[in-house]
Amino acid sequence: MSIYIILLTLIAVAIAGYSIYYTFRVAGQEKRLKGEFDTDIPDAVKQHPYIRNPVFLAVLLFSAFVVVMILYLSFKFAY
């Protein structure tokens, strides 16, 4: 693999890691703000708040897809 592919892979992983960290931080702030502005959350979502959150799923799936595509293309076109 060339140095550019390794660099792009590290950048993609770093961006995905920061996205996960930032999303968890924002979700933690929401727990501290106990307001009466929203409706009640269903019990299934209360039991699994991270698994049922589409933001977490989208970030994880996209990150995995990007890493797999980078690795696939780097091995396919390697010298």
N, CA, C and O atoms as a GROMACS GRO file, in nm:
protein
  316
    1MET      N    1   0.084  -0.118   0.000
    1MET     CA    2   0.000   0.000   0.000
    1MET      C    3   0.089   0.124   0.000
    1MET      O    4   0.196   0.126   0.060
    2SER      N    5   0.041   0.226  -0.068
    2SER     CA    6   0.118   0.349  -0.072
    2SER      C    7   0.092   0.432   0.053
    2SER      O    8  -0.003   0.406   0.128
    3ILE      N    9   0.174   0.529   0.074
    3ILE     CA   10   0.160   0.615   0.192
    3ILE      C   11   0.031   0.696   0.185
    3ILE      O   12  -0.025   0.731   0.289
    4TYR      N   13  -0.016   0.727   0.064
    4TYR     CA   14  -0.139   0.804   0.051
    4TYR      C   15  -0.262   0.724   0.094
    4TYR      O   16  -0.353   0.778   0.155
    5ILE      N   17  -0.264   0.597   0.062
    5ILE     CA   18  -0.375   0.511   0.102
    5ILE      C   19  -0.376   0.495   0.254
    5ILE      O   20  -0.483   0.501   0.316
    6ILE      N   21  -0.261   0.477   0.314
    6ILE     CA   22  -0.253   0.465   0.459
    6ILE      C   23  -0.298   0.596   0.524
    6ILE      O   24  -0.370   0.594   0.624
    7LEU      N   25  -0.255   0.708   0.469
    7LEU     CA   26  -0.294   0.839   0.523
    7LEU      C   27  -0.444   0.860   0.511
    7LEU      O   28  -0.507   0.907   0.606
    8LEU      N   29  -0.503   0.826   0.397
    8LEU     CA   30  -0.648   0.841   0.380
    8LEU      C   31  -0.725   0.749   0.476
    8LEU      O   32  -0.829   0.788   0.528
    9THR      N   33  -0.674   0.630   0.497
    9THR     CA   34  -0.738   0.538   0.591
    9THR      C   35  -0.734   0.594   0.732
    9THR      O   36  -0.834   0.590   0.804
   10LEU      N   37  -0.620   0.647   0.772
   10LEU     CA   38  -0.609   0.706   0.906
   10LEU      C   39  -0.700   0.828   0.922
   10LEU      O   40  -0.760   0.848   1.027
   11ILE      N   41  -0.710   0.910   0.819
   11ILE     CA   42  -0.798   1.026   0.825
   11ILE      C   43  -0.944   0.982   0.836
   11ILE      O   44  -1.020   1.040   0.914
   12ALA      N   45  -0.984   0.881   0.759
   12ALA     CA   46  -1.121   0.830   0.764
   12ALA      C   47  -1.153   0.774   0.902
   12ALA      O   48  -1.262   0.797   0.956
   13VAL      N   49  -1.061   0.700   0.959
   13VAL     CA   50  -1.083   0.642   1.093
   13VAL      C   51  -1.087   0.753   1.198
   13VAL      O   52  -1.167   0.745   1.291
   14ALA      N   53  -1.004   0.854   1.185
   14ALA     CA   54  -1.003   0.965   1.281
   14ALA      C   55  -1.134   1.043   1.275
   14ALA      O   56  -1.190   1.079   1.379
   15ILE      N   57  -1.184   1.070   1.156
   15ILE     CA   58  -1.310   1.142   1.142
   15ILE      C   59  -1.425   1.060   1.199
   15ILE      O   60  -1.513   1.114   1.267
   16ALA      N   61  -1.425   0.930   1.173
   16ALA     CA   62  -1.530   0.844   1.228
   16ALA      C   63  -1.523   0.838   1.380
   16ALA      O   64  -1.626   0.842   1.447
   17GLY      N   65  -1.402   0.829   1.435
   17GLY     CA   66  -1.387   0.827   1.580
   17GLY      C   67  -1.434   0.957   1.644
   17GLY      O   68  -1.501   0.954   1.748
   18TYR      N   69  -1.399   1.070   1.584
   18TYR     CA   70  -1.444   1.198   1.638
   18TYR      C   71  -1.596   1.211   1.628
   18TYR      O   72  -1.659   1.267   1.718
   19SER      N   73  -1.655   1.161   1.519
   19SER     CA   74  -1.800   1.167   1.505
   19SER      C   75  -1.871   1.087   1.614
   19SER      O   76  -1.970   1.133   1.671
   20ILE      N   77  -1.819   0.969   1.642
   20ILE     CA   78  -1.876   0.887   1.749
   20ILE      C   79  -1.861   0.957   1.884
   20ILE      O   80  -1.956   0.963   1.962
   21TYR      N   81  -1.743   1.010   1.912
   21TYR     CA   82  -1.719   1.080   2.038
   21TYR      C   83  -1.813   1.199   2.054
   21TYR      O   84  -1.873   1.218   2.160
   22TYR      N   85  -1.827   1.280   1.949
   22TYR     CA   86  -1.911   1.398   1.956
   22TYR      C   87  -2.059   1.361   1.974
   22TYR      O   88  -2.131   1.428   2.048
   23THR      N   89  -2.102   1.255   1.907
   23THR     CA   90  -2.241   1.212   1.920
   23THR      C   91  -2.269   1.161   2.060
   23THR      O   92  -2.375   1.189   2.116
   24PHE      N   93  -2.175   1.087   2.120
   24PHE     CA   94  -2.193   1.041   2.258
   24PHE      C   95  -2.195   1.160   2.354
   24PHE      O   96  -2.271   1.160   2.451
   25ARG      N   97  -2.112   1.261   2.328
   25ARG     CA   98  -2.109   1.378   2.415
   25ARG      C   99  -2.241   1.455   2.409
   25ARG      O  100  -2.292   1.499   2.512
   26VAL      N  101  -2.296   1.470   2.291
   26VAL     CA  102  -2.424   1.539   2.276
   26VAL      C  103  -2.535   1.457   2.340
   26VAL      O  104  -2.625   1.513   2.403
   27ALA      N  105  -2.531   1.326   2.324
   27ALA     CA  106  -2.633   1.240   2.386
   27ALA      C  107  -2.624   1.248   2.538
   27ALA      O  108  -2.727   1.243   2.606
   28GLY      N  109  -2.505   1.261   2.593
   28GLY     CA  110  -2.489   1.276   2.738
   28GLY      C  111  -2.546   1.408   2.788
   28GLY      O  112  -2.599   1.415   2.899
   29GLN      N  113  -2.535   1.513   2.707
   29GLN     CA  114  -2.592   1.642   2.746
   29GLN      C  115  -2.744   1.636   2.747
   29GLN      O  116  -2.808   1.701   2.829
   30GLU      N  117  -2.801   1.559   2.658
   30GLU     CA  118  -2.945   1.546   2.653
   30GLU      C  119  -2.999   1.478   2.779
   30GLU      O  120  -3.109   1.509   2.824
   31LYS      N  121  -2.922   1.386   2.835
   31LYS     CA  122  -2.966   1.318   2.958
   31LYS      C  123  -2.969   1.416   3.075
   31LYS      O  124  -3.055   1.406   3.163
   32ARG      N  125  -2.874   1.510   3.077
   32ARG     CA  126  -2.868   1.605   3.187
   32ARG      C  127  -2.979   1.709   3.180
   32ARG      O  128  -3.020   1.763   3.283
   33LEU      N  129  -3.027   1.737   3.062
   33LEU     CA  130  -3.135   1.835   3.046
   33LEU      C  131  -3.268   1.764   3.058
   33LEU      O  132  -3.318   1.708   2.960
   34LYS      N  133  -3.324   1.765   3.175
   34LYS     CA  134  -3.451   1.695   3.198
   34LYS      C  135  -3.565   1.793   3.179
   34LYS      O  136  -3.612   1.854   3.275
   35GLY      N  137  -3.610   1.808   3.056
   35GLY     CA  138  -3.718   1.900   3.027
   35GLY      C  139  -3.847   1.826   2.999
   35GLY      O  140  -3.847   1.704   2.977
   36GLU      N  141  -3.954   1.898   3.000
   36GLU     CA  142  -4.085   1.841   2.973
   36GLU      C  143  -4.134   1.881   2.834
   36GLU      O  144  -4.255   1.888   2.810
   37PHE      N  145  -4.042   1.906   2.743
   37PHE     CA  146  -4.080   1.955   2.612
   37PHE      C  147  -4.112   1.843   2.514
   37PHE      O  148  -4.188   1.864   2.419
   38ASP      N  149  -4.057   1.727   2.533
   38ASP     CA  150  -4.077   1.615   2.441
   38ASP      C  151  -4.176   1.515   2.499
   38ASP      O  152  -4.209   1.518   2.617
   39THR      N  153  -4.223   1.427   2.411
   39THR     CA  154  -4.311   1.320   2.456
   39THR      C  155  -4.229   1.211   2.523
   39THR      O  156  -4.106   1.214   2.520
   40ASP      N  157  -4.295   1.115   2.582
   40ASP     CA  158  -4.228   1.006   2.652
   40ASP      C  159  -4.159   0.914   2.551
   40ASP      O  160  -4.211   0.889   2.442
   41ILE      N  161  -4.042   0.866   2.588
   41ILE     CA  162  -3.964   0.776   2.502
   41ILE      C  163  -4.014   0.633   2.524
   41ILE      O  164  -4.035   0.593   2.639
   42PRO      N  165  -4.032   0.557   2.416
   42PRO     CA  166  -4.077   0.418   2.433
   42PRO      C  167  -3.978   0.334   2.515
   42PRO      O  168  -3.858   0.363   2.518
   43ASP      N  169  -4.030   0.232   2.581
   43ASP     CA  170  -3.947   0.149   2.669
   43ASP      C  171  -3.837   0.075   2.593
   43ASP      O  172  -3.727   0.058   2.645
   44ALA      N  173  -3.865   0.030   2.471
   44ALA     CA  174  -3.763  -0.041   2.393
   44ALA      C  175  -3.644   0.050   2.364
   44ALA      O  176  -3.530   0.004   2.364
   45VAL      N  177  -3.669   0.175   2.340
   45VAL     CA  178  -3.561   0.269   2.313
   45VAL      C  179  -3.487   0.304   2.442
   45VAL      O  180  -3.366   0.325   2.440
   46LYS      N  181  -3.559   0.312   2.552
   46LYS     CA  182  -3.494   0.340   2.682
   46LYS      C  183  -3.398   0.229   2.721
   46LYS      O  184  -3.293   0.255   2.781
   47GLN      N  185  -3.431   0.106   2.687
   47GLN     CA  186  -3.345  -0.007   2.723
   47GLN      C  187  -3.220  -0.012   2.637
   47GLN      O  188  -3.115  -0.055   2.686
   48HIS      N  189  -3.228   0.030   2.511
   48HIS     CA  190  -3.115   0.025   2.418
   48HIS      C  191  -3.103   0.160   2.347
   48HIS      O  192  -3.133   0.168   2.228
   49PRO      N  193  -3.060   0.265   2.417
   49PRO     CA  194  -3.061   0.398   2.354
   49PRO      C  195  -2.960   0.413   2.241
   49PRO      O  196  -2.984   0.491   2.149
   50TYR      N  197  -2.848   0.342   2.245
   50TYR     CA  198  -2.747   0.359   2.141
   50TYR      C  199  -2.773   0.270   2.020
   50TYR      O  200  -2.742   0.309   1.908
   51ILE      N  201  -2.828   0.152   2.042
   51ILE     CA  202  -2.856   0.061   1.932
   51ILE      C  203  -2.972   0.112   1.847
   51ILE      O  204  -2.973   0.096   1.725
   52ARG      N  205  -3.070   0.174   1.911
   52ARG     CA  206  -3.189   0.221   1.840
   52ARG      C  207  -3.173   0.361   1.782
   52ARG      O  208  -3.266   0.412   1.719
   53ASN      N  209  -3.058   0.424   1.801
   53ASN     CA  210  -3.037   0.560   1.752
   53ASN      C  211  -2.987   0.555   1.608
   53ASN      O  212  -2.881   0.498   1.582
   54PRO      N  213  -3.061   0.613   1.513
   54PRO     CA  214  -3.020   0.606   1.373
   54PRO      C  215  -2.891   0.684   1.344
   54PRO      O  216  -2.822   0.653   1.248
   55VAL      N  217  -2.859   0.784   1.425
   55VAL     CA  218  -2.735   0.859   1.403
   55VAL      C  219  -2.615   0.769   1.429
   55VAL      O  220  -2.522   0.767   1.349
   56PHE      N  221  -2.617   0.695   1.538
   56PHE     CA  222  -2.508   0.603   1.569
   56PHE      C  223  -2.496   0.496   1.460
   56PHE      O  224  -2.385   0.465   1.415
   57LEU      N  225  -2.608   0.442   1.419
   57LEU     CA  226  -2.604   0.337   1.316
   57LEU      C  227  -2.551   0.391   1.184
   57LEU      O  228  -2.473   0.323   1.117
   58ALA      N  229  -2.591   0.511   1.146
   58ALA     CA  230  -2.545   0.569   1.020
   58ALA      C  231  -2.395   0.594   1.024
   58ALA      O  232  -2.325   0.564   0.927
   59VAL      N  233  -2.345   0.649   1.134
   59VAL     CA  234  -2.202   0.676   1.145
   59VAL      C  235  -2.122   0.546   1.143
   59VAL      O  236  -2.020   0.538   1.074
   60LEU      N  237  -2.167   0.446   1.216
   60LEU     CA  238  -2.095   0.319   1.220
   60LEU      C  239  -2.097   0.248   1.084
   60LEU      O  240  -1.993   0.199   1.039
   61LEU      N  241  -2.213   0.244   1.020
   61LEU     CA  242  -2.220   0.175   0.891
   61LEU      C  243  -2.140   0.248   0.784
   61LEU      O  244  -2.070   0.184   0.705
   62PHE      N  245  -2.149   0.380   0.780
   62PHE     CA  246  -2.074   0.455   0.680
   62PHE      C  247  -1.924   0.441   0.703
   62PHE      O  248  -1.847   0.425   0.609
   63SER      N  249  -1.882   0.447   0.830
   63SER     CA  250  -1.740   0.434   0.861
   63SER      C  251  -1.688   0.296   0.821
   63SER      O  252  -1.580   0.284   0.763
   64ALA      N  253  -1.764   0.194   0.852
   64ALA     CA  254  -1.723   0.059   0.814
   64ALA      C  255  -1.717   0.046   0.662
   64ALA      O  256  -1.625  -0.017   0.609
   65PHE      N  257  -1.812   0.103   0.592
   65PHE     CA  258  -1.814   0.098   0.446
   65PHE      C  259  -1.692   0.168   0.387
   65PHE      O  260  -1.630   0.116   0.295
   66VAL      N  261  -1.658   0.285   0.439
   66VAL     CA  262  -1.544   0.360   0.387
   66VAL      C  263  -1.413   0.284   0.411
   66VAL      O  264  -1.330   0.275   0.321
   67VAL      N  265  -1.397   0.229   0.528
   67VAL     CA  266  -1.274   0.155   0.558
   67VAL      C  267  -1.264   0.030   0.470
   67VAL      O  268  -1.156  -0.002   0.420
   68VAL      N  269  -1.374  -0.041   0.452
   68VAL     CA  270  -1.372  -0.161   0.368
   68VAL      C  271  -1.341  -0.124   0.223
   68VAL      O  272  -1.264  -0.194   0.157
   69MET      N  273  -1.399  -0.016   0.174
   69MET     CA  274  -1.372   0.025   0.035
   69MET      C  275  -1.227   0.070   0.017
   69MET      O  276  -1.165   0.038  -0.084
   70ILE      N  277  -1.173   0.142   0.114
   70ILE     CA  278  -1.033   0.184   0.105
   70ILE      C  279  -0.941   0.063   0.104
   70ILE      O  280  -0.849   0.055   0.022
   71LEU      N  281  -0.965  -0.031   0.193
   71LEU     CA  282  -0.881  -0.151   0.197
   71LEU      C  283  -0.897  -0.236   0.071
   71LEU      O  284  -0.799  -0.286   0.017
   72TYR      N  285  -1.019  -0.250   0.024
   72TYR     CA  286  -1.042  -0.330  -0.098
   72TYR      C  287  -0.970  -0.269  -0.218
   72TYR      O  288  -0.901  -0.339  -0.291
   73LEU      N  289  -0.988  -0.140  -0.237
   73LEU     CA  290  -0.926  -0.076  -0.352
   73LEU      C  291  -0.773  -0.073  -0.340
   73LEU      O  292  -0.702  -0.084  -0.440
   74SER      N  293  -0.724  -0.058  -0.217
   74SER     CA  294  -0.579  -0.057  -0.202
   74SER      C  295  -0.517  -0.194  -0.231
   74SER      O  296  -0.408  -0.201  -0.288
   75PHE      N  297  -0.586  -0.302  -0.194
   75PHE     CA  298  -0.532  -0.435  -0.223
   75PHE      C  299  -0.556  -0.473  -0.369
   75PHE      O  300  -0.476  -0.547  -0.427
   76LYS      N  301  -0.663  -0.425  -0.428
   76LYS     CA  302  -0.692  -0.458  -0.567
   76LYS      C  303  -0.593  -0.392  -0.662
   76LYS      O  304  -0.549  -0.455  -0.759
   77PHE      N  305  -0.558  -0.268  -0.635
   77PHE     CA  306  -0.468  -0.196  -0.724
   77PHE      C  307  -0.326  -0.187  -0.671
   77PHE      O  308  -0.249  -0.102  -0.716
   78ALA      N  309  -0.291  -0.273  -0.576
   78ALA     CA  310  -0.155  -0.275  -0.523
   78ALA      C  311  -0.061  -0.334  -0.628
   78ALA      O  312  -0.102  -0.412  -0.714
   79TYR      N  313   0.060  -0.295  -0.620
   79TYR     CA  314   0.158  -0.339  -0.720
   79TYR      C  315   0.208  -0.475  -0.688
   79TYR      O  316   0.291  -0.529  -0.760
   0.00000   0.00000   0.00000
